[in-house]
Amino acid sequence: MAPAMTDAPSQVPAATFLNFLSGLSAQALMQFGEIPNPLSGARTANVDYARYTVQLIEVLADKTKGNRSKEEEDYLATMLTDFRARLAKLS
């Protein structure tokens, strides 16, 4: 049976590049052990996956260069600066 349709406003955020980056940021922070895993509630670092997520963000930065708003540019630069510093401390 299909779920019932409602006219209630959606709680799903807009599909924007900033929201996408925000999701990657939360994922990286969880992998750094800075925020709890929403499923387990535990804070556990997984440096290999944190590094992988940072690499994905770097690929996105490279592939979207010249096609970002100032706000997106600033957010992305801040994320990468912060996450690279975190990785350097763990190395």
C-alpha positions in Angstrom: 0.0 0.0 0.0 1.4 3.4 -0.9 2.0 6.0 1.8 -0.7 8.6 2.3 -0.1 12.0 0.6 -0.5 15.1 2.8 -0.5 18.8 2.2 1.8 19.4 5.1 5.0 21.3 4.4 8.0 19.1 3.7 10.7 18.8 6.3 13.2 17.9 3.6 15.8 20.7 3.0 16.2 22.2 -0.4 18.6 20.4 -2.7 21.3 23.0 -2.9 25.1 22.8 -3.2 25.5 24.4 0.2 23.2 21.8 1.8 25.1 19.0 0.0 28.4 20.4 1.4 26.8 20.7 4.8 25.9 17.0 4.7 29.5 16.1 3.8 30.8 18.3 6.6 28.6 16.5 9.1 29.8 13.2 7.8 33.4 14.2 8.1 32.9 15.6 11.6 31.3 12.3 12.6 34.2 10.4 11.1 36.6 12.6 13.0 34.7 11.7 16.2 33.6 15.2 16.8 29.8 14.5 16.6 28.0 11.3 17.5 26.8 8.8 15.0 23.1 9.4 14.8 22.4 5.6 14.7 24.6 4.5 17.6 25.0 7.8 19.6 28.7 7.0 19.9 31.5 9.3 19.0 34.1 7.2 17.2 36.8 8.4 15.0 37.5 6.6 11.7 40.5 8.5 10.3 40.6 6.5 7.0 37.0 7.4 6.2 37.5 11.0 7.3 40.5 11.3 4.9 38.4 9.7 2.1 35.6 12.2 2.7 38.0 15.1 2.6 39.4 13.7 -0.6 35.8 13.6 -2.0 35.4 17.3 -1.0 38.6 18.1 -2.8 37.4 16.4 -5.9 34.1 18.4 -5.7 36.1 21.6 -5.2 38.2 20.9 -8.3 35.2 19.9 -10.5 33.1 22.9 -9.5 35.8 25.5 -9.7 34.6 28.6 -11.5 31.0 27.6 -11.0 30.4 28.4 -7.3 28.8 31.4 -5.7 30.9 33.5 -3.2 29.0 31.9 -0.3 29.7 28.4 -1.7 33.3 29.3 -2.3 33.8 30.6 1.2 32.0 27.6 2.8 34.0 25.1 0.8 37.4 26.9 1.5 36.6 27.0 5.3 35.6 23.3 5.3 38.8 22.2 3.5 41.1 24.4 5.7 39.5 23.0 8.9 39.5 19.3 7.8 43.0 19.4 6.4 44.2 20.8 9.7 42.4 18.0 11.6 44.0 15.4 9.3 47.5 17.0 9.8 47.0 16.7 13.6 46.1 13.0 13.3 49.1 12.2 11.0 
